[in-house]
Amino acid sequence: MGVLFILIYLGIVLAVIEINTLLFTYTGLDKHIARFQVISMLTGTGFTTGESELIIDHPIRRRVGAFLILFGAFSLAVIISAISNLLSDEFYTTKISIVAVVLIIIIFILRMPYIRKFLSEKLEHELEEHYDFRDLPIREALLTDESDHILDYFIDKSSGFIGKELRNIIEEDEDILVLYIQRGDLKIRKKRLVTKVQEGDHVILYGDEEAIEGKFGPKEDRQK
């Protein structure tokens, strides 16, 4: 019975992973990223990537993440206890089986198109109603359309923009906005368009991806 209990509980853990992956995707996170981050938090591995900021910077995802961290710590204790009591008859296999079945039902419910649409709209409304715009990560606040793009353009010695002002580089009718110029510790905002760019500057751009790539070149070319 002890082995069966452990197998059922591992099934519960897998169900929790799937449920929380679905919840993350309903907040706009890509599924493969969501699953990886769920497993990372659940196992307490502390695996950090740039993608983890998508969880930390999002208020609703932080709540889900907190549950996963706590559930992961609890699960580890349960499994260790179960293994140490494999010879005991005090395993509540029937009750734990009911929990596993309930979680599987929840997964099927969350996969229903109507529920998926409802939760996606609900979570988005929750952000709009209860969180300040400044609390949102860049992706949620600015990249609201597939064509939206943010670029940190580095001015190196091979750049053809050295010594030029950005107002003479970007046309008024182009869908490109200069947010600021980062020059060492100095952040130039007010005079960003009339400042001559220098080697080593970082120009932070926001706008249409095609327009930005057409003016500053695609990512592959910038890395050469």
LUMKOLBA-264106 format. One record per atom (N, C-alpha, C, O): z, y, x. Coordinates in steps of 0.02 Angstrom, whole numbers, padded with zeros to 5 digits, always signed. Atoms other than C-alpha are relative to their C-alpha. Example, Ala and Ser with C-alpha at 12.3 -4.5 7.8 and 13.67 -1.06 7.14 Angstrom:
# LUMKOLBA-264106
+00000-00059+00045 +00390-00225+00615 +00000+00060+00045 +00033+00059+00097 -00003-00059-00042 +00357-00053+00684 +00037+00055-00039 +00045+00110-00014 
This chain:
# LUMKOLBA-264106
+00000-00061+00041 +00000+00000+00000 +00000+00063+00042 -00028+00115+00023 -00003-00059-00044 +00036+00117+00145 -00068+00021+00024 -00083+00081+00026 +00067-00016-00023 -00142+00106+00211 -00041+00030-00056 -00078+00079-00046 +00036-00027+00058 -00212+00135+00036 +00022+00072-00014 -00020+00115-00029 -00026-00068+00010 -00099+00288+00018 -00033+00049+00049 -00054+00103+00029 +00029-00044-00051 -00165+00361+00181 -00073+00013-00015 -00097+00070-00009 +00071-00008+00015 -00346+00330+00131 -00010+00047-00060 -00055+00089-00060 +00005-00044+00059 -00319+00412-00038 +00016+00072+00019 -00018+00118-00004 -00019-00068-00019 -00233+00562+00042 -00055+00032+00042 -00068+00092+00036 +00057-00027-00039 -00376+00582+00166 -00056+00020-00047 -00091+00069-00035 +00050-00019+00051 -00490+00583+00014 +00018+00067-00032 -00026+00107-00046 -00023-00064+00027 -00384+00725-00056 -00016+00057+00048 -00038+00110+00028 +00015-00051-00051 -00403+00820+00107 -00074+00018-00002 -00092+00077+00001 +00073-00012+00003 -00593+00799+00098 -00018+00039-00063 -00061+00083-00062 +00012-00037+00063 -00589+00859-00083 +00021+00073+00006 -00015+00117-00018 -00023-00069-00011 -00488+01013-00034 -00050+00038+00043 -00064+00097+00031 +00050-00031-00043 -00616+01049+00103 -00061+00020-00042 -00087+00076-00035 +00059-00014+00041 -00759+01038-00022 +00013+00056-00050 -00030+00099-00060 -00016-00052+00050 -00672+01145-00154 +00002+00069+00033 -00026+00117+00006 -00006-00065-00033 -00630+01284-00031 -00066+00022+00031 -00078+00082+00036 +00067-00018-00023 -00804+01277+00044 -00041+00032-00056 -00075+00081-00045 +00035-00028+00058 -00875+01308-00129 +00027+00070-00016 -00012+00115-00031 -00029-00066+00014 -00754+01452-00157 -00024+00053+00050 -00039+00109+00031 +00024-00046-00051 -00806+01532+00008 -00073+00019-00013 -00093+00076-00004 +00071-00015+00013 -00990+01516-00037 -00008+00046-00060 -00055+00085-00063 +00003-00044+00058 -00955+01602-00203 +00018+00072+00017 +00005+00117-00023 -00013-00069-00022 -00893+01753-00106 -00057+00026+00043 -00053+00082+00069 +00058-00023-00037 -01062+01762-00018 -00008-00029+00069 -00054-00010+00105 +00003+00029-00066 -01029+01658+00138 -00049-00058+00001 -00052-00097-00047 +00045+00057-00006 -01162+01537+00200 +00039-00065+00001 +00094-00069+00028 -00037+00062+00009 -01115+01357+00162 +00019-00033+00066 +00075-00057+00072 -00015+00034-00064 -01126+01289+00340 +00055+00037+00038 +00096+00006+00072 -00054-00039-00032 -01017+01432+00403 +00065-00012-00037 +00118-00020-00006 -00060+00010+00041 -00895+01410+00258 +00033-00067+00016 +00094-00070+00025 -00029+00066-00012 -00872+01224+00289 +00033-00004+00069 +00088-00031+00076 -00028+00001-00068 -00843+01247+00476 +00065+00038+00003 +00113+00014+00033 -00061-00040-00001 -00714+01384+00449 +00056-00033-00041 +00114-00027-00022 -00050+00035+00040 -00625+01283+00313 +00032-00055+00041 +00093-00062+00042 -00027+00055-00041 -00608+01133+00429 +00042+00028+00058 +00094-00001+00075 -00036-00030-00055 -00552+01246+00571 +00070+00022-00022 +00119+00010+00013 -00065-00023+00024 -00412+01325+00468 +00044-00058-00024 +00104-00058-00013 -00038+00056+00027 -00361+01162+00385 +00031-00042+00056 +00088-00065+00050 -00024+00041-00055 -00342+01070+00550 +00043+00040+00050 +00075+00011+00094 -00040-00040-00045 -00259+01217+00637 -00023-00002+00072 +00018+00004+00118 +00026+00005-00068 -00373+01200+00787 -00002+00067+00035 -00005+00071+00096 +00003-00066-00030 -00378+01388+00813 -00067+00015+00031 -00072+00056+00077 +00067-00012-00027 -00564+01381+00848 -00024+00069-00021 -00032+00082-00081 +00020-00068+00016 -00619+01562+00858 -00073+00013+00018 -00095-00003+00074 +00069-00022-00011 -00797+01625+00841 -00008+00067-00034 +00037+00091-00069 +00014-00063+00034 -00876+01786+00784 +00000-00010-00076 +00012+00037-00113 +00003+00014+00071 -00894+01700+00615 +00069+00003-00032 +00075+00015-00092 -00068-00001+00028 -00705+01692+00594 +00017+00069-00027 +00060+00076-00071 -00013-00067+00024 -00708+01881+00570 -00024+00008-00072 +00001+00051-00109 +00023-00003+00069 -00803+01850+00408 +00055-00022-00048 +00054-00003-00107 -00057+00021+00041 -00644+01768+00344 +00056+00051+00003 +00082+00072-00048 -00057-00045-00011 -00515+01885+00418 -00012+00068-00033 +00034+00098-00061 +00016-00067+00026 -00605+02044+00362 -00012+00003-00075 -00023+00056-00103 +00014+00003+00072 -00628+01986+00182 +00065-00016-00037 +00094-00069-00025 -00065+00010+00031 -00473+02004+00070 +00008-00064-00040 +00060-00096-00037 -00005+00060+00040 -00512+01860-00048 -00002-00062+00044 +00035-00109+00034 +00004+00057-00045 -00562+01741+00091 +00064-00009+00040 +00083-00065+00057 -00064+00005-00035 -00400+01783+00181 +00051-00039-00041 +00089-00078-00014 -00047+00036+00044 -00302+01720+00031 -00014-00075+00000 +00032-00115+00007 +00019+00071-00002 -00398+01557+00027 +00017-00030+00068 +00042-00086+00072 -00015+00023-00067 -00379+01542+00215 +00074-00013+00010 +00093-00061+00043 -00073+00010-00006 -00190+01562+00203 +00021-00065-00033 +00063-00101-00006 -00015+00063+00033 -00183+01418+00079 -00021-00059+00043 +00016-00108+00050 +00025+00055-00041 -00288+01308+00194 +00046-00012+00060 +00059-00070+00077 -00044+00007-00058 -00175+01342+00343 +00065-00035-00020 +00088-00081+00015 -00062+00031+00025 -00019+01297+00242 -00011-00072-00021 +00029-00116-00006 +00015+00068+00023 -00101+01145+00163 -00012-00046+00059 +00008-00104+00058 +00012+00040-00060 -00158+01085+00334 +00064-00021+00034 +00071-00078+00056 -00064+00016-00031 +00018+01095+00404 +00038-00052-00042 +00068-00099-00014 -00032+00048+00045 +00086+01003+00251 -00032-00069+00005 +00002-00120+00007 +00036+00063-00003 -00049+00869+00261 +00016-00039+00064 +00024-00100+00062 -00017+00033-00063 -00010+00833+00443 +00068-00034-00005 +00077-00090+00018 -00067+00029+00008 +00172+00805+00399 -00001-00061-00045 +00032-00111-00031 +00004+00057+00046 +00127+00691+00254 -00031-00061+00033 -00006-00116+00026 +00034+00057-00032 +00008+00584+00356 +00044-00032+00053 +00048-00093+00058 -00045+00027-00052 +00131+00566+00500 +00056-00040-00033 +00074-00095-00010 -00053+00036+00036 +00267+00517+00376 -00025-00065-00029 +00010-00116-00027 +00028+00061+00030 +00152+00392+00291 -00011-00054+00052 +00004-00112+00040 +00012+00049-00053 +00104+00309+00454 +00065-00031+00023 +00068-00090+00038 -00065+00025-00024 +00286+00295+00505 +00034-00045-00051 +00082-00080-00035 -00030+00041+00053 +00325+00209+00340 -00049-00051-00027 -00045-00070-00086 +00051+00047+00023 +00179+00088+00331 +00031-00065-00028 +00002-00098-00071 -00032+00062+00022 +00301-00056+00306 +00046+00011-00060 +00077-00036-00084 -00044-00015+00056 +00394+00031+00166 -00037-00010-00066 -00098-00004-00069 +00030+00009+00067 +00365-00002-00019 +00004+00063-00042 -00015+00062-00101 -00013-00060+00039 +00405+00176-00072 -00059+00049+00002 -00050+00109+00009 +00059-00042+00002 +00227+00241-00079 -00021+00010-00072 -00028-00038-00110 +00019-00016+00068 +00176+00329-00237 -00077+00002-00006 -00107+00054-00019 +00073+00005-00003 -00004+00268-00230 -00032+00020-00067 -00083+00054-00068 +00028-00015+00066 -00035+00282-00417 -00002+00075-00013 -00052+00102-00035 -00004-00072+00011 +00022+00463-00426 -00048+00038+00044 -00081+00085+00022 +00045-00034-00046 -00075+00515-00273 -00072-00012-00019 -00115+00030-00007 +00068+00015+00023 -00229+00429-00346 -00020+00047-00056 -00077+00069-00061 +00013-00047+00055 -00214+00539-00500 -00019+00069+00028 -00065+00102+00003 +00016-00065-00032 -00212+00694-00388 -00070-00001+00028 -00107+00048+00021 +00067+00005-00030 -00368+00633-00298 -00054+00004-00054 -00104+00038-00045 +00048-00001+00055 -00459+00605-00463 -00008+00070-00028 -00063+00093-00042 +00001-00068+00026 -00411+00778-00525 -00040+00046+00046 -00080+00087+00022 +00037-00042-00048 -00478+00859-00366 -00075-00015-00002 -00116+00031+00003 +00071+00018+00005 -00642+00763-00381 -00031+00032-00063 -00088+00056-00061 +00024-00032+00062 -00659+00826-00560 -00010+00075+00011 -00059+00104-00013 +00006-00071-00015 -00628+01004-00499 -00063+00014+00040 -00097+00064+00027 +00062-00009-00039 -00769+00984-00372 -00061+00000-00045 -00105+00043-00039 +00057+00004+00046 -00891+00931-00508 -00004+00062-00044 -00058+00087-00058 -00001-00060+00042 -00836+01078-00616 -00024+00060+00039 -00064+00100+00013 +00021-00057-00041 -00858+01203-00474 -00074-00001+00016 -00104+00051+00030 +00071+00006-00015 -01034+01137-00444 -00044+00016-00061 -00105+00021-00054 +00039-00015+00060 -01088+01174-00623 -00029+00071+00006 +00006+00117+00024 +00033-00066-00007 -01215+01319-00626 +00037+00056-00036 +00044+00111-00009 -00035-00053+00038 -01118+01414-00760 +00063+00021+00036 +00077+00081+00043 -00062-00015-00036 -00954+01402-00665 -00015+00037+00065 +00020+00084+00083 +00019-00032-00063 -01041+01449-00502 -00017+00074-00012 +00005+00118+00025 +00019-00069+00016 -01115+01605-00582 +00061+00041-00020 +00069+00098+00001 -00059-00035+00024 -00952+01651-00668 +00047+00018+00058 +00070+00075+00062 -00045-00013-00056 -00847+01635-00509 -00029+00051+00049 +00008+00093+00076 +00032-00048-00045 -00973+01729-00403 +00008+00071-00026 +00025+00117+00011 -00007-00066+00030 -00971+01875-00524 +00073+00022-00003 +00089+00080+00008 -00071-00015+00004 -00782+01865-00545 +00028+00022+00067 +00065+00071+00071 -00025-00017-00066 -00747+01869-00359 -00028+00067+00023 +00007+00106+00055 +00030-00064-00018 -00868+02012-00334 +00034+00058-00037 +00047+00111-00009 -00034-00050+00040 -00785+02108-00476 +00071+00012+00026 +00095+00068+00026 -00068-00006-00028 -00614+02073-00399 +00000+00046+00060 +00046+00086+00068 +00005-00044-00059 -00670+02157-00238 -00009+00073-00021 +00022+00118+00006 +00015-00068+00022 -00738+02308-00330 +00060+00033-00033 +00070+00094-00027 -00055-00028+00039 -00582+02329-00438 +00063+00011+00041 +00099+00060+00030 -00066+00001-00031 -00439+02294-00319 +00001+00016+00074 +00055+00020+00104 +00000-00012-00071 -00496+02331-00143 -00041+00062+00017 -00094+00075-00011 +00034-00060-00023 -00544+02491-00056 -00063-00019+00038 -00067-00071+00070 +00064+00011-00034 -00721+02504+00011 +00010-00012+00075 -00026-00050+00106 -00013+00006-00072 -00647+02519+00186 +00028-00068+00018 +00028-00086+00077 -00027+00066-00014 -00568+02346+00169 -00055-00053+00008 -00042-00108+00032 +00055+00049-00001 -00738+02262+00157 -00030-00007+00069 -00035+00043+00105 +00036+00009-00063 -00823+02186+00309 -00069+00033-00004 -00094+00045-00058 +00064-00035-00002 -00986+02267+00365 -00052-00036-00042 -00091-00004-00078 +00051+00038+00037 -01090+02128+00290 +00006+00012-00075 -00045+00018-00109 -00010-00010+00072 -01013+02153+00117 -00012+00073-00021 -00035+00086-00076 +00004-00071+00017 -01014+02344+00124 -00070+00029+00008 -00092+00068-00034 +00064-00032-00016 -01183+02385+00201 -00060-00046-00009 -00113-00024-00030 +00058+00045+00002 -01293+02230+00206 -00004-00032-00069 +00007-00092-00077 +00002+00022+00069 -01315+02217+00018 -00069-00024-00022 -00076-00051-00077 +00069+00021+00016 -01502+02181+00022 -00028-00039+00059 -00006-00029+00116 +00028+00041-00054 -01605+02056+00122 -00034+00041+00054 -00038+00020+00112 +00035-00042-00048 -01698+02198+00206 +00047+00044+00041 +00026+00075+00089 -00048-00042-00036 -01539+02288+00263 +00014-00029+00069 +00015-00090+00078 -00010+00023-00069 -01505+02281+00449 +00041+00051+00039 +00034+00112+00029 -00038-00042-00047 -01383+02350+00578 -00016-00022+00071 -00016-00082+00086 +00020+00016-00069 -01434+02360+00760 +00039+00042+00050 +00045+00103+00043 -00029-00034-00058 -01340+02403+00919 -00053-00001+00054 -00061-00050+00091 +00056-00003-00047 -01486+02461+01025 +00024+00028+00067 +00048+00085+00071 -00023-00020-00066 -01447+02468+01211 -00057+00034+00038 -00113+00007+00042 +00050-00037-00039 -01540+02597+01315 +00006-00021+00074 +00053+00000+00108 +00000+00020-00070 -01581+02516+01482 -00052+00040+00037 -00087+00081+00007 +00044-00041-00041 -01683+02586+01625 -00074-00011-00016 -00116+00031+00002 +00070+00013+00018 -01843+02507+01557 -00017+00030-00068 -00075+00027-00089 +00013-00028+00066 -01824+02594+01390 -00043+00062+00004 -00036+00102+00051 +00043-00058+00002 -01954+02722+01345 +00030+00059-00035 -00002+00111-00044 -00033-00053+00038 -01827+02828+01251 +00045+00044+00042 +00073+00093+00017 -00045-00038-00042 -01728+02894+01399 -00024+00073+00005 -00083+00087+00017 +00015-00072-00004 -01720+03085+01397 -00028+00029-00064 -00043+00088-00067 +00027-00024+00063 -01781+03097+01217 +00056+00008-00051 +00108-00024-00048 -00047-00008+00056 -01691+03157+01062 -00021-00046-00057 -00081-00056-00069 +00014+00049+00053 -01678+03035+00918 -00039+00031-00058 -00075-00004-00092 +00038-00033+00054 -01747+03164+00795 -00075+00000+00016 -00116+00006-00030 +00071+00003-00020 -01910+03155+00894 -00025-00071+00006 -00085-00083+00015 +00018+00071-00004 -01908+02965+00898 -00009-00029-00070 -00055-00068-00083 +00001+00027+00068 -01873+02927+00715 -00027+00052-00049 -00001+00108-00053 +00030-00046+00048 -01983+03007+00582 +00045+00006-00062 +00084-00039-00078 -00042-00013+00059 -01901+03083+00427 -00012-00050-00056 +00035-00067-00093 +00015+00045+00055 -01990+02965+00309 +00014-00074+00016 +00002-00117-00026 -00015+00068-00019 -01937+02809+00405 +00070-00019-00025 +00117+00021-00022 -00064+00024+00028 -01797+02705+00328 +00046-00024+00056 +00064-00082+00060 -00044+00014-00057 -01690+02714+00484 +00052+00055+00005 +00035+00114+00008 -00055-00048-00005 -01520+02798+00494 +00038-00012+00066 +00058-00068+00081 -00040+00004-00061 -01433+02835+00659 +00073+00013-00018 +00090+00068-00040 -00071-00008+00017 -01247+02806+00633 +00037+00039+00055 +00074+00086+00040 -00030-00037-00055 -01191+02863+00806 -00027-00026+00066 -00061-00077+00069 +00017+00021-00068 -01220+02852+00993 +00065-00014+00037 +00109+00029+00039 -00059+00017-00040 -01091+02762+01099 -00018+00009+00073 -00060-00026+00100 +00012-00014-00071 -01087+02833+01275 +00066-00009+00037 +00106+00038+00041 -00064+00015-00031 -00947+02750+01370 +00054+00001-00053 +00050-00034-00103 -00054-00007+00049 -00787+02799+01280 -00015+00055-00051 +00023+00065-00099 +00018-00056+00044 -00875+02945+01194 -00044-00025-00058 -00093-00061-00047 +00039+00017+00059 -00939+02922+01017 -00032+00064-00027 +00004+00109-00050 +00036-00060+00020 -01073+03050+00972 -00026-00010-00071 -00069-00053-00084 +00021+00005+00070 -01094+03075+00784 -00033+00064-00024 -00089+00063-00050 +00024-00063+00027 -01116+03258+00741 -00067+00021+00029 -00111+00044-00007 +00062-00021-00034 -01253+03292+00870 -00041-00060+00022 -00077-00056+00072 +00033+00062-00020 -01323+03116+00875 -00076+00007+00001 -00110-00025+00042 +00073-00005+00004 -01500+03170+00828 -00029+00050+00051 -00088+00046+00067 +00024-00051-00047 -01512+03316+00951 +00025-00013+00071 +00017+00029+00115 -00024+00019-00067 -01431+03226+01099 -00053-00042+00035 -00078-00090+00006 +00048+00039-00038 -01548+03162+01233 +00033-00065+00023 +00085-00065+00056 -00030+00065-00017 -01515+02977+01255 -00005-00013+00074 -00053+00007+00107 -00003+00016-00071 -01467+02914+01426 +00004-00075+00011 +00020-00113-00035 -00007+00070-00017 -01472+02748+01515 +00073-00021-00009 +00118+00013+00014 -00068+00025+00012 -01321+02645+01461 +00027+00017-00069 +00079-00008-00089 -00022-00016+00068 -01308+02722+01287 -00010-00059-00047 -00055-00101-00038 +00009+00047+00055 -01285+02613+01134 -00015+00042-00062 +00026+00083-00082 +00019-00036+00061 -01377+02681+00981 +00010-00047-00059 -00022-00099-00064 -00015+00042+00057 -01307+02610+00820 -00043+00022-00059 -00038+00079-00083 +00050-00016+00052 -01443+02603+00686 +00013-00041-00063 +00037-00098-00060 -00006+00034+00064 -01442+02557+00503 -00061+00017-00043 -00082+00075-00045 +00057-00013+00044 -01588+02537+00383 -00040-00062-00014 -00014-00118-00013 +00045+00055+00015 -01736+02430+00341 -00016-00040+00063 -00034-00011+00115 +00009+00042-00059 -01755+02282+00460 -00070+00007+00030 -00077+00012+00091 +00069-00006-00025 -01945+02294+00473 -00011+00067+00033 -00045+00072+00084 +00008-00067-00029 -01937+02481+00505 +00034+00004+00068 +00007+00033+00114 -00037-00002-00064 -01806+02459+00642 -00036-00041+00053 -00043-00019+00110 +00035+00043-00049 -01900+02316+00725 -00067+00031+00020 -00088+00024+00077 +00063-00032-00016 -02062+02413+00713 +00008+00057+00049 -00037+00070+00089 -00013-00057-00044 -01985+02560+00803 +00031-00021+00067 +00012+00003+00120 -00038+00018-00060 -01868+02475+00926 -00015-00070+00025 +00013-00092+00075 +00020+00066-00023 -01948+02304+00939 +00045-00054-00029 +00104-00042-00041 -00041+00056+00026 -01890+02132+00874 +00052-00020+00050 +00049-00002+00109 -00057+00021-00041 -01733+02054+00942 -00021-00038+00063 +00007-00029+00116 +00022+00040-00057 -01828+01934+01054 -00026+00045+00056 -00014+00032+00115 +00028-00045-00051 -01917+02078+01142 +00055+00040+00034 +00050+00054+00094 -00053-00040-00028 -01756+02176+01167 +00041-00038+00052 +00072-00008+00096 -00039+00040-00045 -01676+02030+01259 -00036-00016+00065 -00007-00044+00111 +00039+00015-00060 -01815+02017+01387 +00018+00049+00056 -00009+00044+00111 
